């Protein structure tokens, strides 16, 4: 399996360098792009709730709504020709992900996200690809976007 270049960059490093790519659990799934494109929740405008009135009071005109921070879970796969290469790629990727602020660039959608690594919520260890003998593992990496644009 050859990892296609230029689809996912983190801090200007092409993830194909680490044999890493966005993966899905089935052919028809699109959870990664759903997570990337889903708008964040908006913050509720300031309101006043009087005990003696129904509902709540809001200004006559609302300013542009602001967004709450959000988590972006992405399913990643890492592939290596050998176990040694796989572990080397995994370790390098983990060092990059825990290095602090990350610029997550997905050129296909024309957006760059400023995020940090929050957690790896699941991990599925090695699968040996039958046709090539390559080692493959997947994990869900959760990034936190503290100041989303959308």
C-alpha positions in Angstrom: 0.0 0.0 0.0 1.3 3.4 -1.0 0.1 6.4 1.0 -1.0 9.2 -1.2 0.9 12.4 -0.6 -0.5 15.9 0.0 -3.8 14.9 1.6 -3.0 15.7 5.2 -0.3 18.0 6.6 0.5 18.7 10.2 2.8 21.6 10.9 3.7 21.6 7.2 4.8 17.9 7.4 3.1 15.6 4.9 1.7 12.7 6.9 2.6 10.4 4.1 6.2 10.8 5.4 5.1 8.8 8.4 3.0 6.4 6.4 -0.1 8.0 8.0 -3.4 8.8 6.4 -7.0 9.5 7.3 -8.9 6.2 7.2 -12.5 5.1 7.5 -14.1 1.9 9.0 -16.0 1.1 5.8 -16.0 2.1 2.1 -19.1 4.3 2.4 -18.0 6.1 5.7 -16.9 9.7 5.8 -16.5 10.3 9.5 -13.2 12.2 9.2 -14.6 14.8 6.8 -17.8 15.0 8.9 -15.7 15.9 11.9 -13.7 18.4 10.0 -16.6 20.1 8.4 -19.1 20.1 11.2 -19.6 23.6 12.5 -19.0 24.2 16.2 -21.7 25.1 18.6 -22.5 28.8 18.9 -22.3 30.5 22.2 -25.7 31.6 23.6 -26.1 35.4 23.4 -26.3 37.2 26.8 -29.8 37.1 28.1 -31.8 38.0 31.2 -34.4 35.8 32.8 -36.9 37.6 35.0 -38.9 35.6 37.5 -42.0 37.6 36.8 -41.8 37.3 32.9 -42.0 34.4 30.5 -39.0 33.3 28.7 -35.9 35.5 28.6 -34.9 38.9 27.4 -32.5 39.5 24.6 -31.2 42.6 22.8 -33.3 43.8 19.9 -30.3 43.3 17.6 -27.9 40.4 18.0 -24.2 40.8 17.1 -22.5 38.1 15.1 -22.7 34.8 17.1 -19.4 33.4 18.4 -18.4 29.8 18.6 -17.5 27.4 21.4 -14.3 25.4 21.4 -14.7 21.9 19.8 -13.1 18.5 19.6 -12.2 17.0 16.2 -11.8 13.2 16.3 -9.9 11.8 13.3 -9.3 8.2 12.5 -5.7 7.7 11.4 -3.9 4.7 10.0 -0.2 4.1 10.0 1.4 1.7 7.6 5.0 0.3 7.4 6.8 -2.2 5.3 8.2 -3.9 8.4 7.4 -3.8 12.1 10.6 -1.8 12.7 9.6 0.8 10.1 6.0 0.9 11.6 7.3 1.6 15.1 9.7 4.2 13.8 6.9 6.0 12.0 4.6 5.7 15.0 7.1 7.1 17.4 7.9 10.0 15.1 4.2 10.8 14.6 3.6 10.8 18.4 6.5 13.2 18.9 5.0 15.5 16.4 1.5 15.3 17.8 2.6 16.1 21.4 4.8 19.0 20.3 2.3 21.7 21.2 0.3 23.8 18.8 -0.5 22.0 15.5 -1.6 23.4 12.2 -3.8 20.7 10.7 -4.0 21.3 6.9 -6.4 19.4 4.7 -5.8 20.9 1.3 -8.8 19.2 -0.3 -11.2 21.3 1.8 -9.0 24.4 1.8 -8.8 24.8 5.6 -6.1 25.0 8.2 -7.1 24.2 11.8 -5.1 25.4 14.8 -5.3 22.6 17.3 -3.5 20.6 19.9 -3.6 16.9 20.8 -6.2 16.2 23.4 -6.2 12.4 23.4 -6.0 9.2 21.5 -9.4 7.7 22.2 -8.9 4.3 20.7 -6.2 2.2 19.1 -6.3 -1.0 17.1 -3.0 -2.9 16.9 -1.3 -4.5 13.9 -3.0 -6.0 11.0 -0.7 -7.6 8.4 -1.9 -6.8 4.9 -2.2 -10.1 3.1 -1.1 -8.9 -0.4 2.0 -7.0 0.7 3.0 -8.1 4.3 2.9 -4.5 5.4 2.0 -3.7 9.0 -1.0 -1.5 9.6 -2.6 -0.1 12.8 -5.4 2.5 13.3 -6.2 5.0 16.1 -8.6 7.8 16.7 -6.8 11.0 17.5 -8.8 13.8 19.1 -7.7 17.3 18.5 -9.0 20.3 20.4 -9.7 23.5 18.4 -10.0 26.3 21.0 -11.0 29.1 18.6 -12.9 27.6 15.7 -13.7 29.8 12.7 -17.0 28.1 12.0 
